[in-house]
């Protein structure tokens, strides 16, 4: 479920909105399933998105957890719990 068109777009090309990137990645995922059953898609998608989101925000805030929690709209304790969950501390 990797979508890199936003990251590698040319300077003159507008980046694809995140929503469209997610839809394209899910469409591709469903095609690759070829009818195979899948369970817990919701949790899988959240894990695929949450970890890189936290990584990017921590880089952006230079690992300042207070700034990161404010930027994300999360309680600082919740942020720490999630960072620990994804081994990002």
C-alpha positions as CSV (number, residue, x, y, z in Angstrom):
1,X,0.0,0.0,0.0
2,X,2.7,2.4,-0.9
3,X,1.9,5.6,-2.8
4,X,4.9,7.8,-3.7
5,X,3.4,10.2,-6.4
6,X,3.3,13.1,-3.9
7,X,6.9,12.6,-2.8
8,X,8.3,12.4,-6.3
9,X,6.2,14.8,-8.3
10,X,8.0,17.3,-10.5
11,X,8.3,20.9,-9.4
12,X,5.6,22.0,-11.9
13,X,3.2,19.2,-11.1
14,X,0.7,19.7,-8.3
15,X,0.9,17.0,-5.6
16,X,-2.0,14.7,-5.4
17,X,-4.3,15.3,-2.4
18,X,-3.7,12.8,0.4
19,X,-7.3,11.5,0.0
20,X,-6.7,10.7,-3.7
21,X,-3.5,9.0,-2.8
22,X,-5.2,6.8,-0.2
23,X,-8.0,5.9,-2.6
24,X,-5.5,5.0,-5.4
25,X,-3.5,2.8,-3.0
26,X,-6.6,1.0,-1.7
27,X,-7.9,0.5,-5.3
28,X,-4.5,-1.0,-6.2
29,X,-4.5,-3.2,-3.0
30,X,-8.0,-4.6,-3.9
31,X,-6.8,-5.4,-7.4
32,X,-3.8,-7.2,-6.1
33,X,-6.1,-9.3,-3.8
34,X,-7.6,-11.0,-6.8
35,X,-10.6,-12.0,-4.8
36,X,-8.7,-13.3,-1.7
37,X,-10.4,-12.6,1.6
38,X,-9.0,-9.9,3.8
39,X,-9.7,-9.2,7.5
40,X,-9.0,-6.2,9.7
41,X,-8.5,-3.8,6.8
42,X,-9.3,-0.8,9.0
43,X,-6.6,-1.6,11.5
44,X,-4.1,-2.4,8.7
45,X,-4.7,0.9,7.0
46,X,-4.4,2.9,10.3
47,X,-1.1,1.2,11.1
48,X,0.2,1.9,7.6
49,X,-0.7,5.6,7.8
50,X,-0.1,6.3,11.5
51,X,3.5,5.2,11.8
52,X,4.8,7.4,8.9
53,X,2.6,10.3,10.0
54,X,4.2,10.2,13.5
55,X,7.7,9.8,12.0
56,X,7.2,12.8,9.7
57,X,5.7,15.0,12.4
58,X,8.5,14.2,14.8
59,X,11.1,15.1,12.1
60,X,9.2,18.3,11.4
61,X,9.1,19.3,15.0
62,X,12.7,18.2,15.6
63,X,11.5,15.5,18.0
64,X,9.8,18.1,20.3
65,X,6.9,16.1,21.7
66,X,5.0,19.1,22.9
67,X,5.0,20.7,19.5
68,X,4.2,17.4,17.8
69,X,1.2,16.7,20.1
70,X,-0.1,20.2,19.4
71,X,0.3,19.8,15.7
72,X,-1.5,16.5,15.7
73,X,-4.2,17.6,18.2
74,X,-3.2,14.8,20.6
75,X,-2.6,14.7,24.3
76,X,1.1,14.5,24.9
77,X,0.6,11.2,26.8
78,X,-1.3,9.7,23.9
79,X,1.5,10.8,21.5
80,X,4.1,9.1,23.8
81,X,2.0,5.9,23.9
82,X,1.8,5.9,20.1
83,X,5.5,6.6,19.6
84,X,6.3,3.7,22.0
85,X,3.8,1.5,20.1
86,X,5.7,2.1,16.8
87,X,9.2,2.1,18.4
88,X,9.7,5.7,17.6
89,X,11.0,6.9,21.0
